[in-house]
Amino acid sequence: MFWKYSSSPGEHMKNDRYIRTLRSYSFLNLLGITLLLLSSSGYSADAQEETQYVRFIEGTSQWQGELQTAIVSFENDAGVKLNLVAAVHLGEEEYYAALNEYFTTQDVVLYELVAEANQIPVQGAAGSTSLIGYMQQSLARFLNVGFQLNEIDYSPSNFLHADLTPSQLEALMASKDENFLSMFLSLAMAQMAEQSVVSEESTSSLSMLSLLRALNSQNQNNAFKYLFAAELGRSGGVIVGAELEQQLTILGDRNKAALRVLDEVLQNPSLEQVSIFYGAAHMPGFEREITSALGFSRSGLSWQSAWIVP
């Protein structure tokens, strides 16, 4: 989930609202990472097959494997191909390079970023001075991976902003008496409520024993990268039901913003290849909407390796 970030302290001073948003989201991101890595989803195999946009492929030796994200393709009767490109915001440089190449094949790429539409991330920039940007880039360095806002090229003319602005986000959250803490507590409670019988496959990868083994590993970075990747792939990201999703601004309302842009894009009969490039947690909601209301049917699936361990 991406937010407006600035390249200089002066930009923060120009708008106190952005400072408050970024500070709040820094806490939200810490809590979100904790929930992603420590909660247990426990979905059945059939449910995971239907909704999974992130997976982990176990390697052949200790601390070895791949975290993969999906590109799921859909097609309508008019022959328009709509691709849901699930994102993880930290990944291998090769992963983002492959996505950059893929996006050149698309007529339009709808992307997420809580920012003004004209605030385009600069590929390869030195980095953000915001707390959230610093934290994300520090984690990227620890795991020896890239940071999406630094690696993806958002400048091509086929990229189209499809998200809320900071003021829109704040207004929507205020109208629901919602804050970041209450929102993520709702996510945590939803996942706990949807847990099924715990099995060997559904238990967390971050057990006390596995953490101790990682600390004693000759390469702690690789060991922790493996554990985080395994946990993210096991849970498939944050997956919530349709009712709760619509209540949460950070999921439901941002999805609505993207779908409004998609509706405008689909009015152009010359477009044949359209992608929605968003965080994996948003994808089940997009899939529900485009299949139930927009006449799209699933037509393909491919997987990209986001993290490769070691």
Secondary structure, DSSP 8 states (H G I E B T S, - for coil): --B---SSHHHHHH-HHHHHHHHHHHHHHHHHHHHHHH------HHHHHHH--EEEEE-SSTT-EEEEEEEEEEE-TT--EEEEEEE-SEE-HHHHHHHHHHHTT-SEEEE--BS-TT----TT-----SHHHHHHHHHHHHHT-EEHHHHS---STTEEE-S--HHHHHHHHHHTT--HHHHHHHHHHHHHHT--S--TTTS-S--HHHHHHHHTSS-HHHHHHHHHHHHHHHHTS----HHHHHH-IIIIIHHHHHHHHHHHHTT-TT--EEEEEEEGGGHHHHHHHHHHTS--EEEEEEEEEEEEE-
